Amino acid sequence: LAEPLTLERLWDRYKQEASSYRGNLDTTRKQKQTDARLLIAGLGATKRVDHLTKNDVERYVVMRRTGHGWPDGRETKPVRARTIQGEIKQLRQMIYWAMNERLLDGSWLLETNPLRGVKLPNEEDPRRPVATYDRFLKLRAAAQDMAETAPQKRGRERWKRWEMALVLAEATGARIGAVSGLRWSDISLDPPEIKFRAEFDKRGRDRMVPIPEALAEELRAFKVKFASVGDGWLFPCAEKEDHWPRGIFGELYDRAEKHAGLPHQQGGRFHPFRRKWATE
C-alpha cells in the first residue's frame, strides 16, 4: 500500500514538482516556504492531508490570531486575517495540485479536497486605504521642496528620483518593486509604453503597459534632468551597479509624508496609489 499523504510529504513533493511553485520568483518561493513551515508546525508534519477538517483550520486560525496554542509550545506574534488567508490559500494550492497529480499506478495523489467548503478568515478591520490625487500632489510638492533644500547634490538627486517613482506609481498603478527595476531602455516614447520586466514582477511575467502622453512627457523631462544615457537604471545605487532596494523608497516616503504634514495611512505607502489607479 502507498504511504499516507502527510502534510510534510505533500510539501516535499509540491516544492520539487509543482510548476506553480518552481515558476515563482525567489521572493515568492521564500514566502511559500515560510507559510509551509507554519502550516506544518500548526497542523502537524504527520497529519494526513485527507484527514484535515474544518476544525483543524479553525484551530490554526486561532493559533495565528493569538500566537498561542502551538503543539510544540512556541509562541508567535499575533497576525491579522490577511496573513492567515495567505497561508490557508497556500495549503489549498498544494491540495489542488495533489488532486491533479497521478501516481505510477494511475491513482490520484489525493482523491478529494478535505477543505471543500472551508471559508477563509475575514478581516475584522481591513486596512486597505486608497490614496487621493490631493495626497499625491502634496507628497510630490514635499519631494520637490526637499530636493530644493537638500544640502548636497546627492540628496537633491535622490529626492528628484523619488519624485519620479511617485509619478510612475500614481500614473501606472505598478507595484513599487516593479518600478524600482526599470531601466531607461524599458521606456518607449514612440509609442508611449513601459516594459515591466518579469524579474521584478510579482507574477514573474514581462508586461508592456501603454502610458498617456502626459506621463511620457514627464519621463522625458526627468531623463533630461538626470542627463541619463544608455541603458542605465532609473533608480541607480551610487555604491554599485544595481537599482535602489525597496527600503529606500519606503524610507523617503515616510520623510516626505512627514514633511507634507500628512497623516500616515495604515496599511501601505505606495500600494494605496495602486488601489487608486485600479479604482479609477
Steps between C-alpha positions, in 0.01 A plus 500: 500500500612854430608709796234741627543851363606703802531876503879477505507258204258720307724805550814306400341382175335833426822703524690247287240436230234772484544759225285738707791506748805453279391777263477761776753773572746434783314739730169322438657157558650621827157621613348163410776325695418711805128429462565126466719490811226669703229269362707191581577629851136584567322205338771234548762359265343152520143621459335313214382750241180304432420517874512881517175654625335836541581479872870459420494819296306690767750395768783615275332837445468551878867408549609757243263771626611461864851357468414231758403132489777367274554123542873546567438769762638790297347846514481725197406858429123534439420568135203641312253303292661590167825329601310188605301508175827479305611194698168317458502586130846342478360182658211502253738543207702199615180295536375600152837404353492156672147438368635537146814289546486130411710225659673225300199269539270763350332601827492860618749627758196640681150382415284777646530847647474474881457879529205525263267768635747629761491882501798728541513720812358849454685820574306667782662838437642498147778749441491559126521876461459662160716804432353821362633727227530775761731275704709438189536875436600571860758221505641617170522859623678375813753308290566804283545720807741252660695478175533880497623517860725191506854614588679262262460415133452130582208582729341728241519233230366234735186701570450571130522129422260420782258756351529310170415175680192665652391625155540151352313331785209743478476495121547128431374320813818290493643352819801685632709183455426507127571874482833459679630261232438727202777593257481787255486250214172369649335833423382565145384847405380403152266327553477604866523182709697342782638148522484358853748212513407152621788492751340788691137399446315323781352252251827455312377628162621769262233766450478777239278774638380790281539837673338839435689768312510715814697233687731450202576873505569488874743212456672676210550803727638283782744334260630839389521616862718201592701517173433127466641313203512136400335218689546621857266447792236764572594461866873419506700426815798728544709223658452222245352416160153420626164662564364643824381241751135533595588629846622832360163573338319437828748701707468804274122457485480531879715811495298662220174413677625663821630807311160539331320479836296201382367236740648157437268258319491171688543212258732635234721768352504470122238222484208740569591667168466161332151471651425856384607410145292179502195685633527773238 
